[in-house]
């Protein structure tokens, strides 16, 4: 439903853990380009650096939500958003620089479509501003086996922004680096699944919203610049573990059961191949991370299954049959070249 008052109906919520340097660098731009339309919050995840002192001395207009310990991305936001009353949340990484008037097309879209529950802007690279950024790019998708990819980013290949994704379109998942979500939908979904701790919990959240009939959108008329890799590098073994394990969680929770079992079996094979590829590259710690991801998944599978919100009938979720095959075998590097189902 439309928001009654377009002013201050957005809560921009930055989750912070020992990120004083990032707050000092990026928060002034957030305030400059968002302050007239949004309340700015920093949810502090038990930081031990100078974050809270910096906020109180340099940014008194920011509301601080203090939490005693680091609850990860999922747990931290679940706790923080319970304390916020604005009808539209913006979950914003501490290393994001919004552009001028970036909130206008976002608010317009939410006011014009009651079924729109989640959205993201265009995500560009803070260090290479002519290109999309890894975490989100121009909207997220899944292939037939639950592997995520983006318009503008397939695995490590990043496209240049030439205006090819200036549209507004429905996507499968929106990035947690800059995600807008209606408060009522976030509460309806009981927030993020805290089992994930970090990485791909936004995919699960979007999947659950879609299972209930809501829309997830990419709005290309709004854009932000993202530094990326500030919490965990793309090639950190811990991130490899979380990405592979959490992807399997999402499949079990959200796919029809028979299809989920088939896909998980295929993933066992494909993830094994990915592990072998890491060995060939000399990245033994990443291969071990995949092994531990599967062990961790199977241990948690019974409790994960009980949390399912899968649809009763098959919900089409894939844009391409296999992103691994399309990219590594067929050599396709751009979203526009992928084989559509």
N, C-alpha and C positions, 0 to 999 in steps of 0.2 A: 504494500500500500504506500501511497505517497507520504512523505514526511510533512508535517504541518508547517514547520518553519525551516526554511533553507539555511538559516544562519545558526552555526554552532550545533548542528545535528550530527556532526562527524567527530568521532574520537580517534585521533591518531595516537596509537599506542606503540611505543618503542620498548622492546624487551632488551634489557641490558645486563650483561655480566662482565665486570671488569673491563668495560669499554670506554673509559674516560677519554682516551685519545680520539676515539671515533665520535663520541658525543660532542667534544670540543670542535671537531672538524665539520660535522654534518648537521648538527642541530640548528645552527644559525640559519641555514637555508630552509630547513623544515619550518621553522618559525616564520621566516619571511614570506614563504609561499603558501603557508597553510593557516597561519594564525587568525585570519579574518573569518574563515569558514569552519574551523575545527578547534576543539580543545586538544591540547598536546599533553600526553602523559608519558612518563618514563617508568616502566615497571622494572624495578631493580631486583635481580635474581640472586640476592645475597652477595653482592660485590664486596671485595676486600681491598679494592684500589681506591682512588680518590673520586670515584663517580658521584657519590652523593654530595660530597663537599663542593665539587664543581657545579652541580646542578643548583644547589642552594645559593651559591655565591654569584654565579654567572647567568643562570637562567631561572630567576625566581618565578617567572610566569608559567613555568612547567610544573604540572602536578606530579609528585613522586609517589609511586605505590611501592612500598618497601616489603620485600619478602625475605625471611630469615636465611634461606638456603637456595642453592641452584637446583631448580626443578626441571631444567631443560626447557626446550621450546614449548612442548606440549603442556607440561604441568605449569610452567610459568605463566603462559597466557590463560590457561584455565582459571588460575587463582586471580590473576589481575583483572580479567574481564568481568568477573563477578562483582567488581566494585565500581563499574562504570555504567552510566545511565544513558548515554547517547544512543540513538537507535541504529546508527551505522558505525561499525568498527572498521578502522584501518590498521591492520597489523603490519608495522613497518620496521624493517631491519635498521639497526643503528648506523649502517654504512650506506644509506640511501640518500640521494640528493634529489628532491622533487623539482620539477620545472615550474615556471610561473603559470598560475591558473590551472594547475593539474587537477584540482578537485571539482572544477565546474562540470566537465563532461561526465565525471563519475556520478555526481549527485543527480544530474539530469537523467542519466540512464536508470538509476534506481527509482526515481520518482515516476518514470514513464512505464515501468514494467514490474508489476507486482510479483511475477514469478522469478525475477532476477534475485538470486540469493547471494551470489559470490562473484567478484570481478577482480581483474587486475589490469593495470596500465601496461604500456610498452616498457620493457626493461632494457635499458642500454648500458653499455660498459663505461664506468666512471674513468677508467684508464685508457680506453680506446673509444671515444665517444661516437665514432662513425659506425660502430658495430653493436650488435645485440650482446646481452650478457648471459652467461651460462644459466643462471638460476631464473628461469621463467621466460626469457626472450619475448616472443609474441604469443604466448599461450601454450599450455601443456596438453599433451595427448598420451594415450597408451597404445601399444601394439597388441596383437592378439594374445600375447603371452604375458601381458602386464608390465612390459618394460616401458618406462616413461621417456618421452622426448618432447621437443618443443618446435613450434614454428620459429625458424631462425637459429635453431641449435639442435644438431643431431650428434650425440655423443660429444666428442671434443671439437667438432667442426662448427664454427660460429659464422653466421652470415653477416655481411655488411647491410646496414639499414639504408636501402635505396627507395624507401616509400612503399615497398611491396606488401607491407603488413600495416598499412595505415587505416585499415578497416575496423569495424566493430563486428565481432562474430562470436558464436557460441563455441566454447572449448570444453575440454574434459576436466582439466584441473588448472587452478590458478596458483601462482607461486606464493610461498610463505614469506618471501622477501618483501612483498607489497601486496597484501590481500585485503580486499574490502568484503565484509560480510555483514548481513543484517543481524542485529543482536538477537532478534526473536528466533532466527534460524540457528544461530550458534547455540542458543540455549536448548532449542528443540533437539538438536543433535548431541546434547550433553558435551559439547566442546570437542577438543582433540582427544584422541586415545593416548593416554599417558604411557602406555606400554612402549610406544615408539621412542620416547625420550626426545629424539631429534631426527629430522630427515624423513620425508615422504608422509608425515602426518597430515600435511595439507592435501595430498592426493586422496588419502582415505576420507578426509572430511568432505571434499568435493564429491567423491564417489557416493558417499552416504546421502548427501544433499540431492544428487541426481537420482538416486534410487527412490527418493520421495517426490520426484517430479519437478524439482527446482532447476533453474538455469544457472550455468556458470559462464561468464562472458569475458572476452578480451576487448578492451576499449582502446583502440589505437590512437585516439585523439588526445589521450593523456599519456604523459611519459615521465619516467624517472631515470636517474643514473645510479647504478649499483656497483660498489667496489668489489664485493664478492670474496669468498674465501676467508672472511674475517674470523669465523668461528672454527671451521675445519676446512682445510684445503680440499679441493676436488680429488686429490690423489693421496689423501690421508687414509691409512688402513682402517681406522675407526669409522670413517665415513663410508668406506666400502662395506664394512660389516653392517652398519645401520641401514644402508640403502638396500642391500640384498635381503636382509631379514625382514625389514619393514614392508618391502614390496610383496613378499610372500604373505605377510599378515593381511594386507589389503585384499589380495586375491581370495583368501579363505573367508574373509568377512563379507565381501561384497558380490562375489559371483554366485550364480546358482550352484549348488553343491556338486552336482555331477560334473559340471564344466570346470569347477575349481579344482577338483581332484585330478582331472586330465591335465590341466594347465600346470599344476604344481609338479606333476610327474615329468612333464616336458621341461619345466624350469630346472629340475634336478639335473637333467642332461645338459641343458644350455649353460647353466651356471658352472657346471663342471668344465665345459669347454672354455668358458671365460677364465676359470682358474688356471687351466693349462696355458692359456695365452699369457697370463701374468707370469707364469714360471718361465716361459720362453723369453719374456722381457726382463727377467731377473728380478721381478717384483714379488718375491716369495711371501712377504708379509700380507700382501693383498690376496694371494691364493689362500693363505691360512684364514684370512678374514671371511672369505666366502664359505669355507668349510664350517667355521664357527657360526656363521649366519644361519646356515641350514640346521645345525644342531640346536641353536637357540630357538629357531622357529618351531621345530618338532617338539621341543620341550613345552613351548607355550601354546601349541596348536589346540589342545582341548579347551583351555580357557578362552582363547581367541575365537574359537568356533561358537561359543555361547554368546559372544557379543555381536554376532552377525546381524546386519541389517540388509541382507541380500533381497533382491526383488523375487517375487514368485515366478515371474517369467523372465526369459532372457532379455537383457538390456544391452543393446549394441553399444560397445565402448571403444572399439578399436578403429583406428584410421588406416592402418596398414597391416598386412598379415604378419610380418616379422621385421622389425626395425634392424635387428642384427643381420638378417639376410640382405635386406635392402642396402644397408650401409657397407658392411664388410665384404659381401660377396658381389653385389651388383655395383658397388661403388657410388651409390647415390648420396649426395651430401647436402641437398637442399630439400626442404619440405615440399616444395612444388613438384618435385620429381618423383615423389613416393607413389607406389601403386595403391590406388584407392580400392577399398572393398566394394 
